[in-house]
């Protein structure tokens, strides 16, 4: 096996690992029941970036780029949705009006 083939395989596996890494944040939020320490702005910027890479990969027929970024987009959106739900729930429990964050 050529060094470039080994690097391609390792890079592909790592791309998928990076794509699912927001799952660690999701797990933490669900375990603690809070999204207080999660930056929605950060995940918003990150998720838009993932979507742009998906578009770039599709336009260039590069599904090695598009695939992991599509997975990352889903995890980014899930992270944002769960964080918002937890914040709305926390606001409701405190008797506060729903947040629009």
Biopython code that builds the backbone (N, CA, C, O; Angstrom):
import numpy as np
from Bio.PDB.StructureBuilder import StructureBuilder

atoms = [
    (1, "UNK", "N", (0.847, -1.175, 0.000)),
    (1, "UNK", "CA", (0.000, 0.000, 0.000)),
    (1, "UNK", "C", (0.900, 1.249, 0.000)),
    (1, "UNK", "O", (1.857, 1.343, 0.770)),
    (2, "UNK", "N", (0.577, 2.177, -0.859)),
    (2, "UNK", "CA", (1.336, 3.422, -0.991)),
    (2, "UNK", "C", (1.075, 4.341, 0.201)),
    (2, "UNK", "O", (-0.010, 4.307, 0.782)),
    (3, "UNK", "N", (2.063, 5.165, 0.570)),
    (3, "UNK", "CA", (1.837, 6.117, 1.662)),
    (3, "UNK", "C", (0.641, 7.037, 1.411)),
    (3, "UNK", "O", (-0.079, 7.376, 2.350)),
    (4, "UNK", "N", (0.421, 7.441, 0.171)),
    (4, "UNK", "CA", (-0.709, 8.316, -0.127)),
    (4, "UNK", "C", (-2.038, 7.593, 0.091)),
    (4, "UNK", "O", (-3.020, 8.219, 0.489)),
    (5, "UNK", "N", (-2.080, 6.287, -0.166)),
    (5, "UNK", "CA", (-3.298, 5.505, 0.066)),
    (5, "UNK", "C", (-3.571, 5.362, 1.564)),
    (5, "UNK", "O", (-4.718, 5.423, 2.006)),
    (6, "UNK", "N", (-2.512, 5.173, 2.328)),
    (6, "UNK", "CA", (-2.648, 5.075, 3.785)),
    (6, "UNK", "C", (-3.158, 6.403, 4.342)),
    (6, "UNK", "O", (-4.064, 6.436, 5.175)),
    (7, "UNK", "N", (-2.559, 7.500, 3.865)),
    (7, "UNK", "CA", (-2.987, 8.823, 4.314)),
    (7, "UNK", "C", (-4.440, 9.086, 3.924)),
    (7, "UNK", "O", (-5.198, 9.654, 4.710)),
    (8, "UNK", "N", (-4.828, 8.682, 2.731)),
    (8, "UNK", "CA", (-6.212, 8.868, 2.284)),
    (8, "UNK", "C", (-7.176, 8.103, 3.179)),
    (8, "UNK", "O", (-8.235, 8.618, 3.537)),
    (9, "UNK", "N", (-6.816, 6.880, 3.542)),
    (9, "UNK", "CA", (-7.685, 6.068, 4.402)),
    (9, "UNK", "C", (-7.794, 6.675, 5.801)),
    (9, "UNK", "O", (-8.889, 6.789, 6.352)),
    (10, "UNK", "N", (-6.658, 7.062, 6.365)),
    (10, "UNK", "CA", (-6.662, 7.649, 7.708)),
    (10, "UNK", "C", (-7.439, 8.967, 7.701)),
    (10, "UNK", "O", (-8.208, 9.246, 8.621)),
    (11, "UNK", "N", (-7.234, 9.769, 6.665)),
    (11, "UNK", "CA", (-7.934, 11.046, 6.557)),
    (11, "UNK", "C", (-9.436, 10.847, 6.443)),
    (11, "UNK", "O", (-10.208, 11.593, 7.044)),
    (12, "UNK", "N", (-9.851, 9.859, 5.687)),
    (12, "UNK", "CA", (-11.283, 9.584, 5.528)),
    (12, "UNK", "C", (-11.915, 9.158, 6.842)),
    (12, "UNK", "O", (-13.006, 9.610, 7.190)),
    (13, "UNK", "N", (-11.233, 8.294, 7.565)),
    (13, "UNK", "CA", (-11.748, 7.853, 8.865)),
    (13, "UNK", "C", (-11.813, 9.032, 9.830)),
    (13, "UNK", "O", (-12.789, 9.189, 10.564)),
    (14, "UNK", "N", (-10.778, 9.853, 9.824)),
    (14, "UNK", "CA", (-10.752, 11.000, 10.725)),
    (14, "UNK", "C", (-11.823, 12.019, 10.353)),
    (14, "UNK", "O", (-12.386, 12.666, 11.236)),
    (15, "UNK", "N", (-12.114, 12.173, 9.069)),
    (15, "UNK", "CA", (-13.175, 13.093, 8.629)),
    (15, "UNK", "C", (-14.519, 12.674, 9.211)),
    (15, "UNK", "O", (-15.302, 13.522, 9.642)),
    (16, "UNK", "N", (-14.785, 11.395, 9.226)),
    (16, "UNK", "CA", (-16.038, 10.906, 9.810)),
    (16, "UNK", "C", (-16.024, 11.119, 11.326)),
    (16, "UNK", "O", (-17.041, 11.496, 11.910)),
    (17, "UNK", "N", (-14.876, 10.880, 11.962)),
    (17, "UNK", "CA", (-14.770, 11.113, 13.407)),
    (17, "UNK", "C", (-15.034, 12.579, 13.734)),
    (17, "UNK", "O", (-15.720, 12.888, 14.709)),
    (18, "UNK", "N", (-14.492, 13.478, 12.922)),
    (18, "UNK", "CA", (-14.742, 14.909, 13.123)),
    (18, "UNK", "C", (-16.211, 15.239, 12.895)),
    (18, "UNK", "O", (-16.782, 16.074, 13.597)),
    (19, "UNK", "N", (-16.815, 14.590, 11.923)),
    (19, "UNK", "CA", (-18.219, 14.860, 11.593)),
    (19, "UNK", "C", (-19.152, 14.502, 12.737)),
    (19, "UNK", "O", (-20.135, 15.201, 12.982)),
    (20, "UNK", "N", (-18.854, 13.430, 13.432)),
    (20, "UNK", "CA", (-19.731, 12.994, 14.526)),
    (20, "UNK", "C", (-19.313, 13.573, 15.883)),
    (20, "UNK", "O", (-19.994, 13.348, 16.883)),
    (21, "UNK", "N", (-18.207, 14.312, 15.926)),
    (21, "UNK", "CA", (-17.720, 14.838, 17.208)),
    (21, "UNK", "C", (-18.701, 15.769, 17.915)),
    (21, "UNK", "O", (-18.685, 15.809, 19.146)),
    (22, "UNK", "N", (-19.564, 16.528, 17.212)),
    (22, "UNK", "CA", (-20.565, 17.284, 17.964)),
    (22, "UNK", "C", (-21.479, 16.386, 18.810)),
    (22, "UNK", "O", (-22.136, 16.861, 19.736)),
    (23, "UNK", "N", (-21.515, 15.109, 18.493)),
    (23, "UNK", "CA", (-22.270, 14.163, 19.304)),
    (23, "UNK", "C", (-21.778, 14.142, 20.747)),
    (23, "UNK", "O", (-22.547, 13.842, 21.660)),
    (24, "UNK", "N", (-20.516, 14.456, 20.955)),
    (24, "UNK", "CA", (-19.984, 14.529, 22.315)),
    (24, "UNK", "C", (-20.642, 15.677, 23.086)),
    (24, "UNK", "O", (-20.939, 15.550, 24.274)),
    (25, "UNK", "N", (-20.865, 16.797, 22.393)),
    (25, "UNK", "CA", (-21.544, 17.928, 23.027)),
    (25, "UNK", "C", (-23.002, 17.592, 23.299)),
    (25, "UNK", "O", (-23.546, 17.944, 24.346)),
    (26, "UNK", "N", (-23.622, 16.917, 22.358)),
    (26, "UNK", "CA", (-25.012, 16.495, 22.538)),
    (26, "UNK", "C", (-25.122, 15.586, 23.761)),
    (26, "UNK", "O", (-26.003, 15.764, 24.602)),
    (27, "UNK", "N", (-24.232, 14.628, 23.847)),
    (27, "UNK", "CA", (-24.241, 13.700, 24.990)),
    (27, "UNK", "C", (-24.087, 14.452, 26.303)),
    (27, "UNK", "O", (-24.776, 14.158, 27.279)),
    (28, "UNK", "N", (-23.183, 15.422, 26.323)),
    (28, "UNK", "CA", (-22.963, 16.205, 27.534)),
    (28, "UNK", "C", (-24.202, 17.009, 27.908)),
    (28, "UNK", "O", (-24.576, 17.062, 29.080)),
    (29, "UNK", "N", (-24.839, 17.636, 26.925)),
    (29, "UNK", "CA", (-26.059, 18.411, 27.203)),
    (29, "UNK", "C", (-27.165, 17.519, 27.757)),
    (29, "UNK", "O", (-27.845, 17.884, 28.717)),
    (30, "UNK", "N", (-27.340, 16.357, 27.151)),
    (30, "UNK", "CA", (-28.398, 15.453, 27.598)),
    (30, "UNK", "C", (-28.101, 14.890, 28.985)),
    (30, "UNK", "O", (-29.011, 14.678, 29.786)),
    (31, "UNK", "N", (-26.820, 14.652, 29.259)),
    (31, "UNK", "CA", (-26.439, 14.122, 30.573)),
    (31, "UNK", "C", (-26.669, 15.151, 31.673)),
    (31, "UNK", "O", (-27.176, 14.819, 32.745)),
    (32, "UNK", "N", (-26.293, 16.407, 31.404)),
    (32, "UNK", "CA", (-26.432, 17.449, 32.424)),
    (32, "UNK", "C", (-27.808, 18.108, 32.407)),
    (32, "UNK", "O", (-28.219, 18.725, 33.390)),
    (33, "UNK", "N", (-28.515, 17.975, 31.287)),
    (33, "UNK", "CA", (-29.809, 18.620, 31.152)),
    (33, "UNK", "C", (-29.709, 20.115, 30.923)),
    (33, "UNK", "O", (-30.678, 20.850, 31.114)),
    (34, "UNK", "N", (-28.519, 20.565, 30.510)),
    (34, "UNK", "CA", (-28.298, 21.996, 30.318)),
    (34, "UNK", "C", (-27.467, 22.250, 29.061)),
    (34, "UNK", "O", (-26.603, 21.456, 28.688)),
    (35, "UNK", "N", (-27.758, 23.384, 28.423)),
    (35, "UNK", "CA", (-26.939, 23.810, 27.284)),
    (35, "UNK", "C", (-26.302, 25.159, 27.573)),
    (35, "UNK", "O", (-25.890, 25.882, 26.666)),
    (36, "UNK", "N", (-26.232, 25.479, 28.863)),
    (36, "UNK", "CA", (-25.722, 26.774, 29.297)),
    (36, "UNK", "C", (-24.307, 27.057, 28.776)),
    (36, "UNK", "O", (-24.000, 28.199, 28.432)),
    (37, "UNK", "N", (-23.462, 26.060, 28.714)),
    (37, "UNK", "CA", (-22.068, 26.255, 28.309)),
    (37, "UNK", "C", (-21.837, 26.079, 26.812)),
    (37, "UNK", "O", (-20.690, 26.044, 26.365)),
    (38, "UNK", "N", (-22.906, 25.967, 26.034)),
    (38, "UNK", "CA", (-22.777, 25.755, 24.596)),
    (38, "UNK", "C", (-22.946, 27.086, 23.869)),
    (38, "UNK", "O", (-23.909, 27.816, 24.101)),
    (39, "UNK", "N", (-22.005, 27.387, 22.994)),
    (39, "UNK", "CA", (-22.094, 28.599, 22.190)),
    (39, "UNK", "C", (-22.891, 28.301, 20.921)),
    (39, "UNK", "O", (-22.418, 27.596, 20.029)),
    (40, "UNK", "N", (-24.106, 28.846, 20.854)),
    (40, "UNK", "CA", (-24.931, 28.663, 19.666)),
    (40, "UNK", "C", (-24.300, 29.358, 18.464)),
    (40, "UNK", "O", (-24.404, 28.869, 17.339)),
    (41, "UNK", "N", (-23.654, 30.486, 18.694)),
    (41, "UNK", "CA", (-23.005, 31.199, 17.591)),
    (41, "UNK", "C", (-21.895, 30.337, 16.977)),
    (41, "UNK", "O", (-21.763, 30.255, 15.755)),
    (42, "UNK", "N", (-21.108, 29.704, 17.834)),
    (42, "UNK", "CA", (-20.036, 28.836, 17.350)),
    (42, "UNK", "C", (-20.596, 27.699, 16.493)),
    (42, "UNK", "O", (-20.121, 27.454, 15.385)),
    (43, "UNK", "N", (-21.600, 27.017, 17.014)),
    (43, "UNK", "CA", (-22.171, 25.905, 16.254)),
    (43, "UNK", "C", (-22.888, 26.387, 15.000)),
    (43, "UNK", "O", (-22.948, 25.666, 14.005)),
    (44, "UNK", "N", (-23.430, 27.598, 15.039)),
    (44, "UNK", "CA", (-24.045, 28.167, 13.842)),
    (44, "UNK", "C", (-23.024, 28.409, 12.747)),
    (44, "UNK", "O", (-23.240, 28.031, 11.596)),
    (45, "UNK", "N", (-21.912, 29.040, 13.100)),
    (45, "UNK", "CA", (-20.846, 29.295, 12.125)),
    (45, "UNK", "C", (-20.288, 27.975, 11.602)),
    (45, "UNK", "O", (-20.080, 27.817, 10.399)),
    (46, "UNK", "N", (-20.048, 27.044, 12.492)),
    (46, "UNK", "CA", (-19.509, 25.742, 12.114)),
    (46, "UNK", "C", (-20.450, 25.010, 11.154)),
    (46, "UNK", "O", (-20.005, 24.439, 10.158)),
    (47, "UNK", "N", (-21.732, 25.029, 11.452)),
    (47, "UNK", "CA", (-22.711, 24.325, 10.632)),
    (47, "UNK", "C", (-22.836, 24.953, 9.243)),
    (47, "UNK", "O", (-22.955, 24.235, 8.251)),
    (48, "UNK", "N", (-22.810, 26.272, 9.164)),
    (48, "UNK", "CA", (-22.816, 26.926, 7.850)),
    (48, "UNK", "C", (-21.573, 26.518, 7.067)),
    (48, "UNK", "O", (-21.656, 26.263, 5.865)),
    (49, "UNK", "N", (-20.438, 26.455, 7.728)),
    (49, "UNK", "CA", (-19.212, 26.003, 7.072)),
    (49, "UNK", "C", (-19.340, 24.585, 6.540)),
    (49, "UNK", "O", (-18.906, 24.294, 5.425)),
    (50, "UNK", "N", (-19.937, 23.701, 7.337)),
    (50, "UNK", "CA", (-20.160, 22.328, 6.876)),
    (50, "UNK", "C", (-21.030, 22.318, 5.622)),
    (50, "UNK", "O", (-20.751, 21.591, 4.668)),
    (51, "UNK", "N", (-22.088, 23.132, 5.632)),
    (51, "UNK", "CA", (-22.990, 23.178, 4.469)),
    (51, "UNK", "C", (-22.268, 23.688, 3.224)),
    (51, "UNK", "O", (-22.504, 23.198, 2.119)),
    (52, "UNK", "N", (-21.391, 24.670, 3.405)),
    (52, "UNK", "CA", (-20.625, 25.185, 2.266)),
    (52, "UNK", "C", (-19.691, 24.117, 1.697)),
    (52, "UNK", "O", (-19.540, 24.009, 0.480)),
    (53, "UNK", "N", (-19.064, 23.325, 2.577)),
    (53, "UNK", "CA", (-18.203, 22.243, 2.106)),
    (53, "UNK", "C", (-19.005, 21.159, 1.392)),
    (53, "UNK", "O", (-18.523, 20.562, 0.429)),
    (54, "UNK", "N", (-20.215, 20.907, 1.855)),
    (54, "UNK", "CA", (-21.086, 19.948, 1.156)),
    (54, "UNK", "C", (-21.354, 20.457, -0.256)),
    (54, "UNK", "O", (-21.218, 19.715, -1.229)),
    (55, "UNK", "N", (-21.736, 21.724, -0.358)),
    (55, "UNK", "CA", (-22.013, 22.308, -1.679)),
    (55, "UNK", "C", (-20.778, 22.261, -2.571)),
    (55, "UNK", "O", (-20.871, 21.923, -3.751)),
    (56, "UNK", "N", (-19.637, 22.595, -2.014)),
    (56, "UNK", "CA", (-18.383, 22.556, -2.772)),
    (56, "UNK", "C", (-18.103, 21.141, -3.273)),
    (56, "UNK", "O", (-17.738, 20.946, -4.432)),
    (57, "UNK", "N", (-18.271, 20.172, -2.407)),
    (57, "UNK", "CA", (-18.027, 18.781, -2.786)),
    (57, "UNK", "C", (-18.974, 18.315, -3.874)),
    (57, "UNK", "O", (-18.561, 17.618, -4.801)),
    (58, "UNK", "N", (-20.240, 18.692, -3.772)),
    (58, "UNK", "CA", (-21.215, 18.282, -4.780)),
    (58, "UNK", "C", (-20.905, 18.925, -6.121)),
    (58, "UNK", "O", (-20.912, 18.252, -7.152)),
    (59, "UNK", "N", (-20.634, 20.222, -6.115)),
    (59, "UNK", "CA", (-20.338, 20.949, -7.364)),
    (59, "UNK", "C", (-19.113, 20.360, -8.063)),
    (59, "UNK", "O", (-19.046, 20.327, -9.291)),
    (60, "UNK", "N", (-18.152, 19.900, -7.275)),
    (60, "UNK", "CA", (-16.920, 19.353, -7.840)),
    (60, "UNK", "C", (-16.917, 17.828, -7.913)),
    (60, "UNK", "O", (-15.868, 17.223, -8.135)),
    (61, "UNK", "N", (-18.071, 17.208, -7.731)),
    (61, "UNK", "CA", (-18.173, 15.743, -7.734)),
    (61, "UNK", "C", (-17.158, 15.098, -6.800)),
    (61, "UNK", "O", (-16.589, 14.053, -7.115)),
    (62, "UNK", "N", (-16.939, 15.717, -5.666)),
    (62, "UNK", "CA", (-15.988, 15.214, -4.676)),
    (62, "UNK", "C", (-16.773, 14.783, -3.446)),
    (62, "UNK", "O", (-16.955, 15.549, -2.499)),
    (63, "UNK", "N", (-17.228, 13.550, -3.486)),
    (63, "UNK", "CA", (-18.082, 13.055, -2.416)),
    (63, "UNK", "C", (-17.291, 12.649, -1.176)),
    (63, "UNK", "O", (-17.870, 12.396, -0.120)),
    (64, "UNK", "N", (-15.977, 12.589, -1.306)),
    (64, "UNK", "CA", (-15.137, 12.368, -0.130)),
    (64, "UNK", "C", (-15.178, 13.619, 0.749)),
    (64, "UNK", "O", (-15.085, 13.523, 1.973)),
    (65, "UNK", "N", (-15.316, 14.776, 0.133)),
    (65, "UNK", "CA", (-15.471, 16.031, 0.873)),
    (65, "UNK", "C", (-16.926, 16.205, 1.303)),
    (65, "UNK", "O", (-17.195, 16.556, 2.452)),
    (66, "UNK", "N", (-17.855, 15.965, 0.400)),
    (66, "UNK", "CA", (-19.270, 16.219, 0.675)),
    (66, "UNK", "C", (-19.833, 15.279, 1.745)),
    (66, "UNK", "O", (-20.599, 15.713, 2.606)),
    (67, "UNK", "N", (-19.465, 14.013, 1.700)),
    (67, "UNK", "CA", (-20.041, 13.015, 2.609)),
    (67, "UNK", "C", (-19.844, 13.323, 4.083)),
    (67, "UNK", "O", (-20.826, 13.471, 4.811)),
    (68, "UNK", "N", (-18.600, 13.423, 4.545)),
    (68, "UNK", "CA", (-18.398, 13.717, 5.970)),
    (68, "UNK", "C", (-18.990, 15.059, 6.388)),
    (68, "UNK", "O", (-19.474, 15.204, 7.510)),
    (69, "UNK", "N", (-18.951, 16.033, 5.492)),
    (69, "UNK", "CA", (-19.510, 17.335, 5.835)),
    (69, "UNK", "C", (-21.032, 17.302, 5.888)),
    (69, "UNK", "O", (-21.637, 18.077, 6.628)),
    (70, "UNK", "N", (-21.655, 16.427, 5.125)),
    (70, "UNK", "CA", (-23.105, 16.245, 5.232)),
    (70, "UNK", "C", (-23.448, 15.656, 6.599)),
    (70, "UNK", "O", (-24.408, 16.079, 7.244)),
    (71, "UNK", "N", (-22.662, 14.686, 7.031)),
    (71, "UNK", "CA", (-22.863, 14.102, 8.363)),
    (71, "UNK", "C", (-22.649, 15.167, 9.434)),
    (71, "UNK", "O", (-23.427, 15.267, 10.382)),
    (72, "UNK", "N", (-21.589, 15.963, 9.278)),
    (72, "UNK", "CA", (-21.294, 17.019, 10.240)),
    (72, "UNK", "C", (-22.417, 18.053, 10.285)),
    (72, "UNK", "O", (-22.746, 18.571, 11.352)),
    (73, "UNK", "N", (-23.005, 18.354, 9.125)),
    (73, "UNK", "CA", (-24.126, 19.289, 9.078)),
    (73, "UNK", "C", (-25.279, 18.774, 9.926)),
    (73, "UNK", "O", (-25.872, 19.529, 10.697)),
    (74, "UNK", "N", (-25.596, 17.506, 9.787)),
    (74, "UNK", "CA", (-26.683, 16.919, 10.571)),
    (74, "UNK", "C", (-26.396, 16.989, 12.071)),
    (74, "UNK", "O", (-27.278, 17.324, 12.861)),
    (75, "UNK", "N", (-25.175, 16.675, 12.452)),
    (75, "UNK", "CA", (-24.813, 16.733, 13.871)),
    (75, "UNK", "C", (-24.808, 18.170, 14.379)),
    (75, "UNK", "O", (-25.202, 18.424, 15.518)),
    (76, "UNK", "N", (-24.366, 19.116, 13.545)),
    (76, "UNK", "CA", (-24.388, 20.522, 13.945)),
    (76, "UNK", "C", (-25.799, 21.017, 14.170)),
    (76, "UNK", "O", (-26.082, 21.689, 15.162)),
    (77, "UNK", "N", (-26.690, 20.682, 13.239)),
    (77, "UNK", "CA", (-28.096, 21.078, 13.381)),
    (77, "UNK", "C", (-28.702, 20.431, 14.626)),
    (77, "UNK", "O", (-29.428, 21.081, 15.378)),
    (78, "UNK", "N", (-28.404, 19.164, 14.838)),
    (78, "UNK", "CA", (-28.936, 18.474, 16.021)),
    (78, "UNK", "C", (-28.445, 19.131, 17.300)),
    (78, "UNK", "O", (-29.209, 19.268, 18.255)),
    (79, "UNK", "N", (-27.187, 19.537, 17.335)),
    (79, "UNK", "CA", (-26.633, 20.197, 18.513)),
    (79, "UNK", "C", (-27.374, 21.504, 18.799)),
    (79, "UNK", "O", (-27.728, 21.788, 19.943)),
    (80, "UNK", "N", (-27.602, 22.289, 17.755)),
    (80, "UNK", "CA", (-28.306, 23.565, 17.908)),
    (80, "UNK", "C", (-29.745, 23.339, 18.377)),
    (80, "UNK", "O", (-30.218, 24.017, 19.289)),
    (81, "UNK", "N", (-30.432, 22.390, 17.755)),
    (81, "UNK", "CA", (-31.830, 22.115, 18.121)),
    (81, "UNK", "C", (-31.942, 21.667, 19.575)),
    (81, "UNK", "O", (-32.806, 22.149, 20.308)),
    (82, "UNK", "N", (-31.085, 20.760, 19.991)),
    (82, "UNK", "CA", (-31.136, 20.261, 21.370)),
    (82, "UNK", "C", (-30.804, 21.389, 22.352)),
    (82, "UNK", "O", (-31.451, 21.522, 23.391)),
    (83, "UNK", "N", (-29.796, 22.197, 22.022)),
    (83, "UNK", "CA", (-29.436, 23.312, 22.902)),
    (83, "UNK", "C", (-30.602, 24.288, 23.046)),
    (83, "UNK", "O", (-30.898, 24.744, 24.151)),
    (84, "UNK", "N", (-31.260, 24.608, 21.942)),
    (84, "UNK", "CA", (-32.405, 25.529, 22.001)),
    (84, "UNK", "C", (-33.553, 24.945, 22.812)),
    (84, "UNK", "O", (-34.189, 25.656, 23.591)),
    (85, "UNK", "N", (-33.821, 23.669, 22.636)),
    (85, "UNK", "CA", (-34.900, 23.029, 23.410)),
    (85, "UNK", "C", (-34.603, 23.058, 24.902)),
    (85, "UNK", "O", (-35.487, 23.334, 25.713)),
    (86, "UNK", "N", (-33.361, 22.773, 25.260)),
    (86, "UNK", "CA", (-32.998, 22.798, 26.675)),
    (86, "UNK", "C", (-33.115, 24.212, 27.240)),
    (86, "UNK", "O", (-33.540, 24.392, 28.381)),
    (87, "UNK", "N", (-32.741, 25.209, 26.449)),
    (87, "UNK", "CA", (-32.839, 26.596, 26.930)),
    (87, "UNK", "C", (-34.287, 27.024, 27.080)),
    (87, "UNK", "O", (-34.632, 27.722, 28.033)),
    (88, "UNK", "N", (-35.132, 26.615, 26.157)),
    (88, "UNK", "CA", (-36.556, 26.951, 26.269)),
    (88, "UNK", "C", (-37.162, 26.279, 27.490)),
    (88, "UNK", "O", (-37.951, 26.881, 28.219)),
    (89, "UNK", "N", (-36.782, 25.014, 27.706)),
    (89, "UNK", "CA", (-37.290, 24.285, 28.872)),
    (89, "UNK", "C", (-36.831, 24.953, 30.161)),
    (89, "UNK", "O", (-37.618, 25.111, 31.095)),
    (90, "UNK", "N", (-35.547, 25.349, 30.216)),
    (90, "UNK", "CA", (-35.025, 26.011, 31.414)),
    (90, "UNK", "C", (-35.725, 27.337, 31.657)),
    (90, "UNK", "O", (-36.007, 27.692, 32.802)),
    (91, "UNK", "N", (-36.006, 28.071, 30.585)),
    (91, "UNK", "CA", (-36.724, 29.331, 30.702)),
    (91, "UNK", "C", (-38.143, 29.127, 31.196)),
    (91, "UNK", "O", (-38.630, 29.893, 32.028)),
    (92, "UNK", "N", (-38.804, 28.104, 30.691)),
    (92, "UNK", "CA", (-40.177, 27.811, 31.097)),
    (92, "UNK", "C", (-40.229, 27.381, 32.558)),
    (92, "UNK", "O", (-41.144, 27.762, 33.289)),
    (93, "UNK", "N", (-39.247, 26.587, 32.984)),
    (93, "UNK", "CA", (-39.219, 26.127, 34.372)),
    (93, "UNK", "C", (-38.970, 27.283, 35.338)),
    (93, "UNK", "O", (-39.421, 27.253, 36.483)),
    (94, "UNK", "N", (-38.255, 28.292, 34.872)),
    (94, "UNK", "CA", (-37.949, 29.441, 35.726)),
    (94, "UNK", "C", (-39.070, 30.475, 35.689)),
    (94, "UNK", "O", (-38.995, 31.506, 36.357)),
    (95, "UNK", "N", (-40.126, 30.188, 34.893)),
    (95, "UNK", "CA", (-41.232, 31.125, 34.791)),
    (95, "UNK", "C", (-40.928, 32.304, 33.898)),
    (95, "UNK", "O", (-41.612, 33.326, 33.944)),
    (96, "UNK", "N", (-39.892, 32.157, 33.079)),
    (96, "UNK", "CA", (-39.496, 33.227, 32.177)),
    (96, "UNK", "C", (-40.116, 32.996, 30.812)),
    (96, "UNK", "O", (-40.418, 31.858, 30.453)),
    (97, "UNK", "N", (-40.308, 34.060, 30.049)),
    (97, "UNK", "CA", (-40.794, 33.872, 28.675)),
    (97, "UNK", "C", (-39.768, 33.127, 27.853)),
    (97, "UNK", "O", (-38.579, 33.152, 28.170)),
    (98, "UNK", "N", (-40.216, 32.460, 26.791)),
    (98, "UNK", "CA", (-39.314, 31.691, 25.944)),
    (98, "UNK", "C", (-38.255, 32.587, 25.335)),
    (98, "UNK", "O", (-38.530, 33.709, 24.910)),
    (99, "UNK", "N", (-37.038, 32.066, 25.301)),
    (99, "UNK", "CA", (-35.920, 32.791, 24.701)),
    (99, "UNK", "C", (-35.959, 32.662, 23.198)),
    (99, "UNK", "O", (-36.389, 31.639, 22.666)),
    (100, "UNK", "N", (-35.516, 33.684, 22.518)),
    (100, "UNK", "CA", (-35.438, 33.638, 21.044)),
    (100, "UNK", "C", (-34.006, 33.450, 20.590)),
    (100, "UNK", "O", (-33.693, 33.697, 19.425)),
    (101, "UNK", "N", (-33.129, 33.020, 21.483)),
    (101, "UNK", "CA", (-31.714, 32.835, 21.148)),
    (101, "UNK", "C", (-31.639, 31.780, 20.171)),
    (101, "UNK", "O", (-30.548, 31.430, 19.723)),
]
sb = StructureBuilder()
sb.init_structure("model")
sb.init_model(0)
sb.init_chain("A")
sb.init_seg("    ")
for serial, (resi, resn, name, xyz) in enumerate(atoms, 1):
    if name == "N":
        sb.init_residue(resn, " ", resi, " ")
    sb.init_atom(name, np.array(xyz, "f"), 0.0, 1.0, " ", f" {name:<3s}", serial, name[0])
structure = sb.get_structure()
